[in-house]
């Protein structure tokens, strides 16, 4: 059984704000893990239908940078959105990096776009039609 995906963050408050305000996830729990100098937060969609996202902050991590797109091992995580136009407008207002503007996969397919979270993790947005 697939349980969750963990994404490292350089700023827990900023990441929680991004995922809750712009992607409408709910904060389930947040706590310190003193054994490895970490803090974790679990978020999920309000209907608890999708997978759980774990945000992880390591206070001892000194270097925090994403490799260039072509050099990344982790590709992206995907979120379904109800209204792509509204979501992208909110992302623009929040000055979120939009790497791929919305486009339709084919004449009757879903609309997708790609953005980056505050730490540069690639996020796919999907509006199903």
Order of alpha helices (4+ residues) and beta strands (2+ residues): beta-alpha-beta-beta-beta-beta-alpha-beta-beta-beta
